[in-house]
Amino acid sequence: MLFSARPALLALCLLITPAALAQTPPPPPPPPPPLTLAPAPANDIRVQIRARQHTVLAAEMAGKIIELPLREGERFKKGDRLAAFDCDAARARQSHAAAAAQAARRKAEVAGKLDKLSSISMLDVAEAESALTMAMAEQAITDVMVRRCVITAPFDGRVSEVKAQRYAYMPEGGELLAIYDASQFELEMIVPSTWLAWIKPGLGFDLRVDETGRDHAAEISRIAGAVDPVSQSVRVFGRIKGPIDNLLPGMSGSAHIAPSTATTGGGR
């Protein structure tokens, strides 16, 4: 019985196998390779342009502004008047202090003459001399306050922001003008700390400014004294070797820095 069933079973397998093979789905295609973006050039670094000298001028005294001649973007020379305050009260105190100092000086001179004649006590002489010292100190204070009525430019530069208005009353320390030296710009960038093995002051590089589309020759001027342990980066500063008339603080660009561009001169 067992042997008689084998031919039938074999015939059945022969009939079923081609159909079953025909219905078997083809194997899935291999997955496509993952998309990868081309890495940016390792030595292209973003750069920020900033003024080497910049400051915010503040009121050194409380008072009403009577002069504020410059607007944003205007240029000035060192020593120009940038702001002035109503100084009538300060000048009146200066005159009063000068008169008091003159009177104290005369009293001290008289006391000195009487002392030579032994006609005055040593205490009176000392009091006259002390009164003169105090009067001269008071006069010096009023002289300083009068000088603070006028604010002059500490360097040649340009106004970046006007923070007050003429005729406004300003408290002592109130901000007036933001200014910067337009003749000296500095480049600031953040580079990997591994670059410290080859990046040095005097190393030249090419800079392209985004806002102008122009290329400039530049060089490393100094390197920060510490590495950021979190990002493993370090701040590096540079300077532009050439005219900077078309540049403004806040502009940015890209610097291509490579060891092969090293120069023989040191940074300045």
Buried (B, 14 or more C-beta within 10 A) or exposed (E): EEEEEEEEEEEEEEEEEEEEEEEEEEEEEEEEEEEEEEEEEEBBBEBBBBBBBBBEBBBBBEBEBEBBEBEEEEEBEEEBBBBBBBBEEBEEBBEEBBEBBEEBBEBBEEBEEBBEEEEBEEEBBEBBBEBBEEBBEBBEEBBEBBBBBBBBBBBBBBBBEBBBEEEEEBEEEBBBBBBBBBBBBBBBBBBBBEBEEEBBBBBBBBBBBEEEEEEBEBBBBBBEEEBEEEEEBBBBBBBBBEEBEEBBBEBBBBBBBBEEBBBEEEBE
